[in-house]
Amino acid sequence: MNLEFGVLNDGRITLVCDSPLPEIVKRVEFYRDQKLFMLVYDKDEKSACEDDNLMECEIPERLLGPIEKNPSVAIFTIFPDLKPLVYDVPLIKVHN
């Protein structure tokens, strides 16, 4: 699975996935010091930590400003037998 972060012309942050995600994303957490993103999925809380994706991404300088300014991320993904899905989720910035 490849995930790409980008910035739309209006300044919004996007995350594009080239394959189905395991669940609908509930929020994206950005760990500033480590430049890590975690996708937190919308599912029951007792199993939430098992499948969340923690991704180390090399964040280009041009994305750091928009990441700090944006309260949300637009998720672009596909699910089997469905049209591509686009939805916004909160972008939580975490200090380590």
N, C-alpha and C positions, 0 to 999 in steps of 0.2 A: 504494500500500500504506500503510495506516494502522496504526501501532503505538501501543498505549496501555499505560502502566505503571500499576500499582495496588498496593494492599495488601489482602490478605485479612484476615478477622477474626482469624485466628491470628497475624498479623504477617508472613506470607510475602509476598515481592514477586512480582508477576505481570507478564507481558508478554503482551498479547493482540494478535493480528494478524488483520485482516479479510480477508486474501487469502493464498494459499499463499506460504510462504517458499521461496527457491531450493533449500535443503538443510536437513537437520536441524542445529540450532544446537548447537555443541560447548561454547561458553562465552559469557558476556556480560562484557565489560570495561567498567568505569565509570572514566572519567578525571575525577577529582575537581575539579581546578582549572578545567577547561573545561566541566564538566557535559556530557560527551559519553559516549554509549554506543556500543560496537562489538559487533555480533553476529559471532562467529567460527564459521564453518560446519564441519561434520564432513565433510571431503573430503581428497583428497591434498594434502600440504603444498606442493608446487610451485605449485599454482594457488590456494592458500588466500587470499592477499592480494588477488587480482584482484576477487573478488566479495563480500568481507566488507562489511557495511553499517556505516558510521560515521554516527551520527545525532546531531545537535544537538537536544537536547530541553530545553524549559524545565521544570526539575525543581521541583515545588512543595515548599515547606518541609516539609510533612508527610511527604514521601517520603525526605528526606535521612537522618533517623534510622533508619528501617527499612532503607535501602540499606546504611548502615554496619554494621548489626547482622546482616544476612543473609549466609550463605555461598553462597546459591544463588537462582536465579530459576525460577519455574514458567512454562514457555512453553505458551501455548494457541494452536494454529494449525490450519489445514486444509491438506490436500493433495488434489489431484484424485482422485476416485473412492474416497476413504477417509473414515472417520468422523473427526470432530475429534480431534486428538492433543494430549495434555497430558503434558509431561515436565519434569523438573528438570535444570538445568545450573548449573555453578559460576558465581558472581558474583565476578569479580576486580576489586579496587579498585586503581587505579593512581595514584600520585602523579606529577605532572608537574613 
